């Protein structure tokens, strides 16, 4: 077999998704933007040299490329746990091989290679079978794979490992592919910001999420899920997502003529404004654990079918009398549903009620999603429809300038910018769905088609749809027998809490003894190892309980403070061991307190 065939054979076996990408590259016409050559070095290893626009870039040393790669890798620190290396440029794999030598089993390297030309050349000229066999390596080639790279990076980023990430670039790649490198840095920075926002959100909402989840368990006898609505609502009528941006003032009256000819999905912030204009949406979306109940003060709010998270404000759900449709469930409830063979699909809510509504409509597979009131920017100094709800925040809150739909520069806020990028990435993932921006103002959302709402209604709202009839034809997810069994599972969770309390008390005692032994340099003994094994078993026992997911959420504010540097280590083995067990003891104490607070909540709602 040729080198190319050997590489391809290994990629097919060990990296099938990359194999599909290569086959697609083969079908495409290679741009040949680069002139590429492999030059033998003094080490008898082929160095890679490329030429772009009459400028040459040497990607390896022409003397000792292995030594060069080792010196390059030596600048990075690999002693932490959970390392994710994020690299711009693959080259001929020499630098990648050196990185992989330093990575542990649970570490990963994600590489974005901007040039299909270079990648094809390398496949034909370098035997990289060992690289393709390595499960730590994830490679994304070409602009088309940017979204996959973003998703993989996001999926491997958590606030506990974000500080252990190594961001690097293959030598000379930033010069040869400057624009691509800038895009790479934007992706990395936005992922960093999202990760920290998620951490702060999880920490801020943790206790409210648990309180709401437990309080809303009473609705599982009647609740439906988004999955039940797939292929039930007609795909060929548009879904119109109504957000409360300033531009909603422009076309709110026009929306009336779409009623009954489109599926109107309102965000909770837009609901009051719609009722003020005598428009009843077909659905409302709510997800914020601390959303003020005042948004639902109008009694009409309670009769609109609701897409919601189980952790949404329990007061809102308590007053609501119509259908409740879960579009996301806390892992605790998912475990209950799984006992009956029910799967609650996970939808990327995106952090705002508008992005949540978009995820729902995408999941329902509408042919066309229309956005109105989705400004993601300030309009005449205000944030929402109605003109006087919220004034511009201070510049230190992350104000930045972006392009609007007319090509002008407008102000956006830090969180809106994150949502803007979320929309743009999500739109790329659903190429079969046409997304129309009929906001008639606000930020330019790449990937959308610009139309006025009047044009949308005239062109696409030409078929009647009776949402109420469809909604009423769909039964609750659980039948009566399953509801009764679920109540038994919830009651059993109270017993789990009691067991967790006993185990954490034991773990606190063992951790204290381990700390004492570390301070006395007694950590290379059978007794010490036995105690570590005991701690591991206790951890596994606690985490295996159904209730643990609620505990984990409840203590997220404490864990985010105490465990922020959990994967980072120094060169002092003794001090690292002491700090590890001190953090462990602190966490067992936090879990113990959480159990005491969660138990009465659960007992109260089991009896409800």
Beta strands, then each sheet from edge to edge (+ up, - down):
strand 1: 35-40
strand 2: 46-52
strand 3: 55-58
strand 4: 84-88
strand 5: 108-113
strand 6: 137-141
strand 7: 166-169
strand 8: 224-225
strand 9: 239-242
strand 10: 263-267
strand 11: 283-286
strand 12: 306-309
strand 13: 324-328
strand 14: 368-372
strand 15: 400-403
strand 16: 409-412
strand 17: 434-437
strand 18: 449-450
sheet 1: 1+ 2- 3+
sheet 2: 6+ 5+ 4+ 7+
sheet 3: 8+ 13+ 12+ 11+ 10+ 9+ 14+ 17+ 18+
sheet 4: 15+ 16-
end
